[in-house]
Amino acid sequence: MKVFVAGATGRVGQEVVKLLLQANHQVVAGARHVDRLDDATNLQKVTLDLHDSVADLTKLLLGCDAVIFTGGSRGKDLLQTDLNGAVKLMMAAEQVGSKRFVHLSSAFALDQEKWATIPSLASLTDYNIAKFFSDKWLMDETHLDYTIVQPGSLTEEPATGKIALNVKDGGTNPIPDVAHILVACLDHPNTIGQVLIMHSGDTEIDAALNKVK
């Protein structure tokens, strides 16, 4: 597949790019500072500014089969980047026919009742508001074949390759595991139309995805 990665120089995005290249996909890596990306076969680097218009974003997505959205402002520009930037990229994907859209969100972003009851979410309310509305737009206002991945707190720990899905509590995820599931969703059509709430667990990632229905 030819896959567009939004936020390709971020902590998760860099890992996503590596895994896609290892799987022999063609990768269009979108980021504000593409000079931070190493050159590689099957890798095209493009400057991505999520403040740009939908018309400008469509030019970056031409020919792409799928989009993996890992972009984010780390709390500095939640409305224009994390929320509206994501929505505009969804609009652009629909316009150019990039049907598959895998969206990195946040655990329980769609369940506002949990924001005040899970300690790790207490400081992330504004971020979760942005993710709530971008997730809802993807689900309700597009015809994209979406998967929304909602991990717990991201950590710098090594990959475990194991997760728990449909969790009810807070938890953590090593960044490489989050990247792994984002990429693996492309090979699991049963994840289309699903919201995957996850944290580290005891089930191999592909085995866990195989059980999604």
C-alpha positions as CSV (number, residue, x, y, z in Angstrom):
1,M,0.0,0.0,0.0
2,K,0.9,3.6,-0.3
3,V,0.4,5.1,3.2
4,F,0.5,8.7,4.3
5,V,1.7,9.2,7.9
6,A,0.7,12.5,9.5
7,G,3.1,13.5,12.2
8,A,5.9,11.3,10.9
9,T,8.6,12.9,13.1
10,G,6.7,12.5,16.3
11,R,7.4,9.8,18.9
12,V,4.8,7.4,17.5
13,G,5.0,8.6,13.9
14,Q,8.7,7.7,13.6
15,E,8.0,4.2,14.8
16,V,5.1,3.9,12.4
17,V,7.3,4.9,9.4
18,K,9.9,2.3,10.4
19,L,7.3,-0.5,10.6
20,L,5.7,0.5,7.3
21,L,9.0,0.5,5.5
22,Q,9.9,-2.9,7.1
23,A,6.7,-4.3,5.7
24,N,7.6,-2.9,2.2
25,H,4.8,-0.3,2.0
26,Q,5.4,2.9,0.2
27,V,5.4,5.7,2.7
28,V,4.6,9.4,2.3
29,A,5.9,10.9,5.6
30,G,4.2,14.2,6.4
31,A,5.7,16.5,9.0
32,R,6.7,20.1,9.6
33,H,10.4,19.3,9.9
34,V,11.0,16.5,7.3
35,D,14.8,17.0,7.6
36,R,14.6,15.0,10.8
37,L,13.7,11.9,8.8
38,D,16.4,9.7,7.4
39,D,16.4,8.9,3.6
40,A,15.1,5.4,2.7
41,T,13.9,3.4,-0.2
42,N,10.1,3.7,-0.6
43,L,10.0,6.9,1.5
44,Q,8.8,10.2,0.3
45,K,9.1,13.2,2.6
46,V,6.6,16.0,2.4
47,T,6.1,19.2,4.5
48,L,2.8,18.9,6.3
49,D,1.2,21.9,8.1
50,L,-2.1,21.1,9.6
51,H,-3.0,24.8,9.5
52,D,-3.2,24.5,5.7
53,S,-6.5,24.4,3.8
54,V,-8.2,21.2,2.8
55,A,-7.3,21.9,-0.8
56,D,-3.6,22.1,0.1
57,L,-3.8,18.9,2.1
58,T,-5.4,17.0,-0.8
59,K,-2.3,17.6,-2.9
60,L,-0.2,15.6,-0.3
61,L,-2.6,12.7,-0.3
62,L,-2.9,12.1,-4.0
63,G,-2.3,8.4,-4.8
64,C,-2.3,7.3,-1.2
65,D,-4.4,4.2,-0.3
66,A,-4.4,4.9,3.5
67,V,-3.7,7.5,6.1
68,I,-2.3,6.9,9.6
69,F,-2.8,10.0,11.7
70,T,-0.3,10.4,14.6
71,G,-0.1,14.2,14.5
72,G,-0.3,16.3,17.6
73,S,0.8,19.5,19.2
74,R,1.8,18.1,22.6
75,G,-0.9,20.4,24.1
76,K,0.3,23.6,22.4
77,D,-2.2,23.9,19.5
78,L,-5.1,21.6,20.3
79,L,-7.8,23.3,18.4
80,Q,-6.0,23.9,15.1
81,T,-3.8,20.8,15.0
82,D,-5.1,18.0,17.1
83,L,-8.8,18.7,16.3
84,N,-9.3,20.8,13.2
85,G,-6.1,19.6,11.5
86,A,-7.2,16.0,11.9
87,V,-10.7,16.8,10.6
88,K,-9.2,18.6,7.5
89,L,-7.0,15.7,6.8
90,M,-10.1,13.4,6.9
91,M,-11.9,15.7,4.5
92,A,-8.8,15.7,2.2
93,A,-8.6,11.9,2.4
94,E,-12.3,11.6,1.2
95,Q,-11.7,14.0,-1.6
96,V,-8.8,12.1,-3.1
97,G,-10.2,8.6,-2.4
98,S,-7.8,7.6,0.4
99,K,-10.4,5.3,1.9
100,R,-8.6,3.8,4.9
101,F,-8.0,6.1,7.9
102,V,-6.3,4.9,11.1
103,H,-6.6,7.6,13.8
104,L,-4.4,7.7,16.9
105,S,-6.6,9.0,19.7
106,S,-6.6,8.7,23.5
107,A,-8.0,6.2,25.9
108,F,-11.7,6.9,26.7
109,A,-11.7,10.0,24.6
110,L,-15.3,9.2,23.7
111,D,-16.4,8.5,27.3
112,Q,-16.4,11.8,29.1
113,E,-17.6,10.2,32.3
114,K,-14.2,8.5,32.7
115,W,-12.2,11.7,32.3
116,A,-12.7,12.6,36.0
117,T,-12.5,9.1,37.4
118,I,-9.3,7.8,35.9
119,P,-6.3,9.6,37.5
120,S,-4.1,9.5,34.4
121,L,-6.8,11.4,32.4
122,A,-7.4,14.2,34.9
123,S,-4.7,16.5,33.4
124,L,-5.6,15.7,29.8
125,T,-9.1,17.2,29.6
126,D,-8.4,19.7,26.9
127,Y,-6.6,17.1,24.8
128,N,-9.4,14.6,25.3
129,I,-12.0,17.3,24.2
130,A,-10.0,17.7,21.0
131,K,-9.9,13.9,20.5
132,F,-13.6,13.5,21.3
133,F,-14.6,15.8,18.5
134,S,-12.1,14.6,16.0
135,D,-13.1,11.0,16.7
136,K,-16.7,11.8,16.4
137,W,-16.2,13.6,13.1
138,L,-14.4,10.6,11.7
139,M,-17.2,8.2,12.9
140,D,-20.2,10.3,12.1
141,E,-19.3,12.8,9.3
142,T,-17.2,10.7,7.0
143,H,-17.5,7.6,4.9
144,L,-13.9,6.5,5.5
145,D,-13.0,3.0,6.5
146,Y,-11.7,4.1,9.9
147,T,-10.1,2.5,12.9
148,I,-9.7,4.6,16.0
149,V,-6.9,3.5,18.3
150,Q,-7.2,4.8,21.9
151,P,-4.1,3.8,23.9
152,G,-3.4,4.6,27.5
153,S,-0.5,6.8,28.6
154,L,2.5,6.5,26.3
155,T,5.9,5.4,27.7
156,E,9.4,5.2,26.4
157,E,9.7,1.6,27.4
158,P,10.8,-1.1,24.9
159,A,8.1,-2.9,22.9
160,T,6.3,-5.8,24.6
161,G,4.3,-6.9,21.5
162,K,1.4,-7.6,23.8
163,I,-1.8,-5.7,24.6
164,A,-5.2,-5.8,26.2
165,L,-8.2,-4.6,24.2
166,N,-11.6,-3.3,25.3
167,V,-10.1,-2.3,28.7
168,K,-12.2,-0.5,31.3
169,D,-9.3,1.0,33.3
170,G,-6.3,3.3,32.8
171,G,-2.9,1.9,31.8
172,T,0.2,2.5,29.8
173,N,1.5,1.5,26.4
174,P,5.1,1.5,25.2
175,I,5.3,3.7,22.1
176,P,6.5,0.9,19.8
177,D,3.5,-1.2,20.7
178,V,1.2,1.7,19.8
179,A,2.9,2.1,16.4
180,H,2.7,-1.7,15.9
181,I,-1.1,-1.7,16.3
182,L,-1.6,1.3,14.1
183,V,0.3,-0.4,11.3
184,A,-1.2,-3.8,11.9
185,C,-4.7,-2.4,11.6
186,L,-4.0,-2.1,7.8
187,D,-3.8,-5.9,7.6
188,H,-6.9,-6.5,9.7
189,P,-10.1,-5.4,7.8
190,N,-12.1,-6.6,10.8
191,T,-10.9,-3.5,12.6
192,I,-12.7,-1.2,10.2
193,G,-15.4,0.8,12.0
194,Q,-13.9,-0.1,15.4
195,V,-12.7,1.9,18.4
196,L,-9.8,0.0,20.0
197,I,-9.3,1.0,23.7
198,M,-6.0,-0.5,24.8
199,H,-3.2,-0.7,27.2
200,S,-0.4,-3.3,27.8
201,G,-1.6,-6.8,28.4
202,D,-0.9,-10.5,27.8
203,T,-2.1,-11.0,24.2
204,E,0.1,-10.8,21.1
205,I,-1.0,-7.8,19.1
206,D,-2.0,-9.7,15.9
207,A,-3.8,-12.3,18.0
208,A,-5.7,-9.5,19.8
209,L,-6.7,-7.9,16.5
210,N,-7.8,-11.2,15.1
211,K,-10.5,-11.3,17.8
212,V,-11.9,-7.9,17.0
213,K,-15.5,-8.0,15.7
